[in-house]
Amino acid sequence: MDTNVKFDDATQKELASFLEKQQAEARLHSTIHNFTGICWDKCVTGTPSTRFSRSEESCLSNCVDRFLDTSLFMVKRIEEQRAALEN
């Protein structure tokens, strides 16, 4: 059985685009999982119940906000560096 399947250029581009999107989604899920663990370990100090305490809720909110701020800052810096390299 021949396992070397040949695709035309349009199909190859579509597959590459699909793969890139799936990899980006996997990275996003991994990042969310990672920062969820970090924020949980940092902020949830007691045994979880039906609600977070005010301090836990505030800590979780601040932790997520800082993570998002940092992520956006890094994306902007990378975009600036790419633009500088292209010029």
N, C-alpha and C positions, 0 to 999 in steps of 0.2 A: 504494500500500500504506500503510495506517494504522499508524504506529509508536507512537501514543499508546495503550498498553494500560492498561486500568483494572483494578485489583485491589480486592477487598473489604478491609474493615478488618483482618480476621484475617490475610489473606495479606500485606498491607502491613506489619503488625507482625512477622510471621514473617520477611519479607525484611529488614526493618530490623535485627532481632535477628541474623540470619545475617550481614549485612554488618558489624555492629558486632563480632561474634566474629572474622570474617575480618580486619578491620582491627587488632584487638587482637593476633591471632596474627602478623600482618605486623610490627607494632611490636616484638613480643617477638623475632622472628627478627632484625630489624634491630639491636636492642639487643645480642643475643647476638653477632652478627657483629661489631659495633663493639667490644665489650669483649674479644672474642677477639683481635682485631687489636691492640688497645692492650696487652693482657697479653703477647701473643706478641712484639711489638716491644720491650717493656720487659724481658722475661725471657729470651728465647732469643737468646743472644749468639753462639753458634757455629753451625756447620753442623749441621742436624738429622741425627740418626742413628736407630738403632732405639730408643733410650731417651734421656730427658732426663737431664742431669747432676743431682746432688742439689740444687745451688744453683738450677738452672732449675726443677726440680720444686717446690721450696719457694717460689720467687718466683711461679710460676704459681698455686699454691694460695693464697698470700697475696693476690695480685692479685684473683683471683676472689672470695675471701672478703670483701675490702674492697668490691668492687663490689656484692656481695649485701647486705652491711651497709648500704651507702649507699642502695641501692635500697629496702630495707625501711624505713629511716629516712624517706626521702622519701615513700613511700606512706603511712606513718603520719601524717606532717605534713600531707599533702594531705587525708587523711581527717579529721584534727582541724580543719583549716580549713573543710572542708565542713560538718562538724557545727556549728561555731561560727556559720557563716552561716545555717544552717537554724534555729537557735534564736533 
